Amino acid sequence: MTKDDAQRDNLATQRILVIDDEPIIGTGIRRVFTRDEHTVDTFDDSQSGLQAALVGQYDVIFVDWMMPGIDGFEILRRIKAAGVP
């Protein structure tokens, strides 16, 4: 076992949410993080992504700032207002 393998084994699998109106961004992020066995959910519309953030238990959330409908800043405000950790 290499040092990199040992470090990777010590990292817990993370649940990651990506909200971006450009599907290629979510696809790219999913590709990178699933290599290390993280779970990645992607949404290309802000409303669906917000709903997922409010009911899911995510360790990391990537949000595009400029999207049609609800922008990234508003998504983060609503997540915070809902008391989502």
Phi and psi in radians as a Rosetta constraint file:
Dihedral C 1 N 2 CA 2 C 2 CIRCULARHARMONIC -1.454 0.35
Dihedral N 2 CA 2 C 2 N 3 CIRCULARHARMONIC 2.944 0.35
Dihedral C 2 N 3 CA 3 C 3 CIRCULARHARMONIC -1.067 0.35
Dihedral N 3 CA 3 C 3 N 4 CIRCULARHARMONIC -0.714 0.35
Dihedral C 3 N 4 CA 4 C 4 CIRCULARHARMONIC -1.085 0.35
Dihedral N 4 CA 4 C 4 N 5 CIRCULARHARMONIC -0.717 0.35
Dihedral C 4 N 5 CA 5 C 5 CIRCULARHARMONIC -1.093 0.35
Dihedral N 5 CA 5 C 5 N 6 CIRCULARHARMONIC -0.730 0.35
Dihedral C 5 N 6 CA 6 C 6 CIRCULARHARMONIC -1.134 0.35
Dihedral N 6 CA 6 C 6 N 7 CIRCULARHARMONIC -0.740 0.35
Dihedral C 6 N 7 CA 7 C 7 CIRCULARHARMONIC -1.116 0.35
Dihedral N 7 CA 7 C 7 N 8 CIRCULARHARMONIC -0.741 0.35
Dihedral C 7 N 8 CA 8 C 8 CIRCULARHARMONIC -1.105 0.35
Dihedral N 8 CA 8 C 8 N 9 CIRCULARHARMONIC -0.683 0.35
Dihedral C 8 N 9 CA 9 C 9 CIRCULARHARMONIC -1.158 0.35
Dihedral N 9 CA 9 C 9 N 10 CIRCULARHARMONIC -0.468 0.35
Dihedral C 9 N 10 CA 10 C 10 CIRCULARHARMONIC -1.405 0.35
Dihedral N 10 CA 10 C 10 N 11 CIRCULARHARMONIC -0.230 0.35
Dihedral C 10 N 11 CA 11 C 11 CIRCULARHARMONIC -1.529 0.35
Dihedral N 11 CA 11 C 11 N 12 CIRCULARHARMONIC 2.296 0.35
Dihedral C 11 N 12 CA 12 C 12 CIRCULARHARMONIC -1.295 0.35
Dihedral N 12 CA 12 C 12 N 13 CIRCULARHARMONIC 2.612 0.35
Dihedral C 12 N 13 CA 13 C 13 CIRCULARHARMONIC -1.160 0.35
Dihedral N 13 CA 13 C 13 N 14 CIRCULARHARMONIC 2.311 0.35
Dihedral C 13 N 14 CA 14 C 14 CIRCULARHARMONIC -1.873 0.35
Dihedral N 14 CA 14 C 14 N 15 CIRCULARHARMONIC 2.611 0.35
Dihedral C 14 N 15 CA 15 C 15 CIRCULARHARMONIC -1.716 0.35
Dihedral N 15 CA 15 C 15 N 16 CIRCULARHARMONIC 2.169 0.35
Dihedral C 15 N 16 CA 16 C 16 CIRCULARHARMONIC -2.125 0.35
Dihedral N 16 CA 16 C 16 N 17 CIRCULARHARMONIC 2.370 0.35
Dihedral C 16 N 17 CA 17 C 17 CIRCULARHARMONIC -2.011 0.35
Dihedral N 17 CA 17 C 17 N 18 CIRCULARHARMONIC 2.316 0.35
Dihedral C 17 N 18 CA 18 C 18 CIRCULARHARMONIC -2.112 0.35
Dihedral N 18 CA 18 C 18 N 19 CIRCULARHARMONIC 2.161 0.35
Dihedral C 18 N 19 CA 19 C 19 CIRCULARHARMONIC -2.088 0.35
Dihedral N 19 CA 19 C 19 N 20 CIRCULARHARMONIC 1.890 0.35
Dihedral C 19 N 20 CA 20 C 20 CIRCULARHARMONIC -2.689 0.35
Dihedral N 20 CA 20 C 20 N 21 CIRCULARHARMONIC 2.340 0.35
Dihedral C 20 N 21 CA 21 C 21 CIRCULARHARMONIC -1.320 0.35
Dihedral N 21 CA 21 C 21 N 22 CIRCULARHARMONIC -0.073 0.35
Dihedral C 21 N 22 CA 22 C 22 CIRCULARHARMONIC -1.838 0.35
Dihedral N 22 CA 22 C 22 N 23 CIRCULARHARMONIC 1.827 0.35
Dihedral C 22 N 23 CA 23 C 23 CIRCULARHARMONIC -0.957 0.35
Dihedral N 23 CA 23 C 23 N 24 CIRCULARHARMONIC -0.523 0.35
Dihedral C 23 N 24 CA 24 C 24 CIRCULARHARMONIC -1.116 0.35
Dihedral N 24 CA 24 C 24 N 25 CIRCULARHARMONIC -0.507 0.35
Dihedral C 24 N 25 CA 25 C 25 CIRCULARHARMONIC -1.158 0.35
Dihedral N 25 CA 25 C 25 N 26 CIRCULARHARMONIC -0.860 0.35
Dihedral C 25 N 26 CA 26 C 26 CIRCULARHARMONIC -1.063 0.35
Dihedral N 26 CA 26 C 26 N 27 CIRCULARHARMONIC -0.698 0.35
Dihedral C 26 N 27 CA 27 C 27 CIRCULARHARMONIC -1.089 0.35
Dihedral N 27 CA 27 C 27 N 28 CIRCULARHARMONIC -0.752 0.35
Dihedral C 27 N 28 CA 28 C 28 CIRCULARHARMONIC -1.137 0.35
Dihedral N 28 CA 28 C 28 N 29 CIRCULARHARMONIC -0.778 0.35
Dihedral C 28 N 29 CA 29 C 29 CIRCULARHARMONIC -1.126 0.35
Dihedral N 29 CA 29 C 29 N 30 CIRCULARHARMONIC -0.727 0.35
Dihedral C 29 N 30 CA 30 C 30 CIRCULARHARMONIC -1.033 0.35
Dihedral N 30 CA 30 C 30 N 31 CIRCULARHARMONIC -0.795 0.35
Dihedral C 30 N 31 CA 31 C 31 CIRCULARHARMONIC -1.014 0.35
Dihedral N 31 CA 31 C 31 N 32 CIRCULARHARMONIC -0.787 0.35
Dihedral C 31 N 32 CA 32 C 32 CIRCULARHARMONIC -1.150 0.35
Dihedral N 32 CA 32 C 32 N 33 CIRCULARHARMONIC -0.839 0.35
Dihedral C 32 N 33 CA 33 C 33 CIRCULARHARMONIC -1.433 0.35
Dihedral N 33 CA 33 C 33 N 34 CIRCULARHARMONIC -0.465 0.35
Dihedral C 33 N 34 CA 34 C 34 CIRCULARHARMONIC -1.261 0.35
Dihedral N 34 CA 34 C 34 N 35 CIRCULARHARMONIC -0.315 0.35
Dihedral C 34 N 35 CA 35 C 35 CIRCULARHARMONIC -1.036 0.35
Dihedral N 35 CA 35 C 35 N 36 CIRCULARHARMONIC -0.591 0.35
Dihedral C 35 N 36 CA 36 C 36 CIRCULARHARMONIC -1.715 0.35
Dihedral N 36 CA 36 C 36 N 37 CIRCULARHARMONIC 0.351 0.35
Dihedral C 36 N 37 CA 37 C 37 CIRCULARHARMONIC 1.173 0.35
Dihedral N 37 CA 37 C 37 N 38 CIRCULARHARMONIC 0.452 0.35
Dihedral C 37 N 38 CA 38 C 38 CIRCULARHARMONIC -1.434 0.35
Dihedral N 38 CA 38 C 38 N 39 CIRCULARHARMONIC 2.699 0.35
Dihedral C 38 N 39 CA 39 C 39 CIRCULARHARMONIC -1.648 0.35
Dihedral N 39 CA 39 C 39 N 40 CIRCULARHARMONIC 2.229 0.35
Dihedral C 39 N 40 CA 40 C 40 CIRCULARHARMONIC -2.198 0.35
Dihedral N 40 CA 40 C 40 N 41 CIRCULARHARMONIC 2.118 0.35
Dihedral C 40 N 41 CA 41 C 41 CIRCULARHARMONIC -1.853 0.35
Dihedral N 41 CA 41 C 41 N 42 CIRCULARHARMONIC 2.348 0.35
Dihedral C 41 N 42 CA 42 C 42 CIRCULARHARMONIC -2.150 0.35
Dihedral N 42 CA 42 C 42 N 43 CIRCULARHARMONIC 2.502 0.35
Dihedral C 42 N 43 CA 43 C 43 CIRCULARHARMONIC -2.372 0.35
Dihedral N 43 CA 43 C 43 N 44 CIRCULARHARMONIC 2.335 0.35
Dihedral C 43 N 44 CA 44 C 44 CIRCULARHARMONIC -1.807 0.35
Dihedral N 44 CA 44 C 44 N 45 CIRCULARHARMONIC 0.200 0.35
Dihedral C 44 N 45 CA 45 C 45 CIRCULARHARMONIC -2.308 0.35
Dihedral N 45 CA 45 C 45 N 46 CIRCULARHARMONIC 2.470 0.35
Dihedral C 45 N 46 CA 46 C 46 CIRCULARHARMONIC -1.135 0.35
Dihedral N 46 CA 46 C 46 N 47 CIRCULARHARMONIC -0.656 0.35
Dihedral C 46 N 47 CA 47 C 47 CIRCULARHARMONIC -1.136 0.35
Dihedral N 47 CA 47 C 47 N 48 CIRCULARHARMONIC -0.822 0.35
Dihedral C 47 N 48 CA 48 C 48 CIRCULARHARMONIC -1.123 0.35
Dihedral N 48 CA 48 C 48 N 49 CIRCULARHARMONIC -0.694 0.35
Dihedral C 48 N 49 CA 49 C 49 CIRCULARHARMONIC -1.106 0.35
Dihedral N 49 CA 49 C 49 N 50 CIRCULARHARMONIC -0.725 0.35
Dihedral C 49 N 50 CA 50 C 50 CIRCULARHARMONIC -1.083 0.35
Dihedral N 50 CA 50 C 50 N 51 CIRCULARHARMONIC -0.789 0.35
Dihedral C 50 N 51 CA 51 C 51 CIRCULARHARMONIC -1.049 0.35
Dihedral N 51 CA 51 C 51 N 52 CIRCULARHARMONIC -0.721 0.35
Dihedral C 51 N 52 CA 52 C 52 CIRCULARHARMONIC -1.094 0.35
Dihedral N 52 CA 52 C 52 N 53 CIRCULARHARMONIC -0.729 0.35
Dihedral C 52 N 53 CA 53 C 53 CIRCULARHARMONIC -1.120 0.35
Dihedral N 53 CA 53 C 53 N 54 CIRCULARHARMONIC -0.606 0.35
Dihedral C 53 N 54 CA 54 C 54 CIRCULARHARMONIC -1.303 0.35
Dihedral N 54 CA 54 C 54 N 55 CIRCULARHARMONIC -0.511 0.35
Dihedral C 54 N 55 CA 55 C 55 CIRCULARHARMONIC -1.873 0.35
Dihedral N 55 CA 55 C 55 N 56 CIRCULARHARMONIC -0.365 0.35
Dihedral C 55 N 56 CA 56 C 56 CIRCULARHARMONIC -1.478 0.35
Dihedral N 56 CA 56 C 56 N 57 CIRCULARHARMONIC 2.886 0.35
Dihedral C 56 N 57 CA 57 C 57 CIRCULARHARMONIC -2.002 0.35
Dihedral N 57 CA 57 C 57 N 58 CIRCULARHARMONIC 1.596 0.35
Dihedral C 57 N 58 CA 58 C 58 CIRCULARHARMONIC -1.786 0.35
Dihedral N 58 CA 58 C 58 N 59 CIRCULARHARMONIC 2.533 0.35
Dihedral C 58 N 59 CA 59 C 59 CIRCULARHARMONIC -1.506 0.35
Dihedral N 59 CA 59 C 59 N 60 CIRCULARHARMONIC -0.558 0.35
Dihedral C 59 N 60 CA 60 C 60 CIRCULARHARMONIC -2.452 0.35
Dihedral N 60 CA 60 C 60 N 61 CIRCULARHARMONIC 2.419 0.35
Dihedral C 60 N 61 CA 61 C 61 CIRCULARHARMONIC -2.245 0.35
Dihedral N 61 CA 61 C 61 N 62 CIRCULARHARMONIC 2.127 0.35
Dihedral C 61 N 62 CA 62 C 62 CIRCULARHARMONIC -1.725 0.35
Dihedral N 62 CA 62 C 62 N 63 CIRCULARHARMONIC 2.222 0.35
Dihedral C 62 N 63 CA 63 C 63 CIRCULARHARMONIC -2.280 0.35
Dihedral N 63 CA 63 C 63 N 64 CIRCULARHARMONIC 2.271 0.35
Dihedral C 63 N 64 CA 64 C 64 CIRCULARHARMONIC -1.263 0.35
Dihedral N 64 CA 64 C 64 N 65 CIRCULARHARMONIC 2.359 0.35
Dihedral C 64 N 65 CA 65 C 65 CIRCULARHARMONIC -1.288 0.35
Dihedral N 65 CA 65 C 65 N 66 CIRCULARHARMONIC -0.649 0.35
Dihedral C 65 N 66 CA 66 C 66 CIRCULARHARMONIC -1.968 0.35
Dihedral N 66 CA 66 C 66 N 67 CIRCULARHARMONIC 1.816 0.35
Dihedral C 66 N 67 CA 67 C 67 CIRCULARHARMONIC -2.409 0.35
Dihedral N 67 CA 67 C 67 N 68 CIRCULARHARMONIC 2.691 0.35
Dihedral C 67 N 68 CA 68 C 68 CIRCULARHARMONIC -1.187 0.35
Dihedral N 68 CA 68 C 68 N 69 CIRCULARHARMONIC 2.658 0.35
Dihedral C 68 N 69 CA 69 C 69 CIRCULARHARMONIC 1.466 0.35
Dihedral N 69 CA 69 C 69 N 70 CIRCULARHARMONIC -2.012 0.35
Dihedral C 69 N 70 CA 70 C 70 CIRCULARHARMONIC -1.645 0.35
Dihedral N 70 CA 70 C 70 N 71 CIRCULARHARMONIC 2.173 0.35
Dihedral C 70 N 71 CA 71 C 71 CIRCULARHARMONIC -1.407 0.35
Dihedral N 71 CA 71 C 71 N 72 CIRCULARHARMONIC 2.958 0.35
Dihedral C 71 N 72 CA 72 C 72 CIRCULARHARMONIC -1.048 0.35
Dihedral N 72 CA 72 C 72 N 73 CIRCULARHARMONIC -0.652 0.35
Dihedral C 72 N 73 CA 73 C 73 CIRCULARHARMONIC -1.091 0.35
Dihedral N 73 CA 73 C 73 N 74 CIRCULARHARMONIC -0.752 0.35
Dihedral C 73 N 74 CA 74 C 74 CIRCULARHARMONIC -1.169 0.35
Dihedral N 74 CA 74 C 74 N 75 CIRCULARHARMONIC -0.665 0.35
Dihedral C 74 N 75 CA 75 C 75 CIRCULARHARMONIC -1.014 0.35
Dihedral N 75 CA 75 C 75 N 76 CIRCULARHARMONIC -0.835 0.35
Dihedral C 75 N 76 CA 76 C 76 CIRCULARHARMONIC -1.133 0.35
Dihedral N 76 CA 76 C 76 N 77 CIRCULARHARMONIC -0.649 0.35
Dihedral C 76 N 77 CA 77 C 77 CIRCULARHARMONIC -1.080 0.35
Dihedral N 77 CA 77 C 77 N 78 CIRCULARHARMONIC -0.748 0.35
Dihedral C 77 N 78 CA 78 C 78 CIRCULARHARMONIC -1.205 0.35
Dihedral N 78 CA 78 C 78 N 79 CIRCULARHARMONIC -0.656 0.35
Dihedral C 78 N 79 CA 79 C 79 CIRCULARHARMONIC -1.094 0.35
Dihedral N 79 CA 79 C 79 N 80 CIRCULARHARMONIC -0.788 0.35
Dihedral C 79 N 80 CA 80 C 80 CIRCULARHARMONIC -1.121 0.35
Dihedral N 80 CA 80 C 80 N 81 CIRCULARHARMONIC -0.769 0.35
Dihedral C 80 N 81 CA 81 C 81 CIRCULARHARMONIC -1.090 0.35
Dihedral N 81 CA 81 C 81 N 82 CIRCULARHARMONIC -0.547 0.35
Dihedral C 81 N 82 CA 82 C 82 CIRCULARHARMONIC -1.371 0.35
Dihedral N 82 CA 82 C 82 N 83 CIRCULARHARMONIC -0.127 0.35
Dihedral C 82 N 83 CA 83 C 83 CIRCULARHARMONIC 1.354 0.35
Dihedral N 83 CA 83 C 83 N 84 CIRCULARHARMONIC 0.380 0.35
Dihedral C 83 N 84 CA 84 C 84 CIRCULARHARMONIC -1.280 0.35
Dihedral N 84 CA 84 C 84 N 85 CIRCULARHARMONIC 2.193 0.35
